[in-house]
Amino acid sequence: MKLKEIENSIDPIILERGARYRENGHILSIEEVGPGLYRAEVEGE
């Protein structure tokens, strides 16, 4: 799945929140656990 397809399938509010988490350094780790499947550890609310 291409990134644009993923972005189009997620509510824009959730995408915006994720971008803020990234920009503020709240993503602690991210790993690919399977083809096209990712797991991330984040801190925040």
Secondary structure by P-SEA (a helix, b strand, c coil): ccaaaaaaaccaaaaaaaaaaaaaccccccccccccbbbbbbbcc
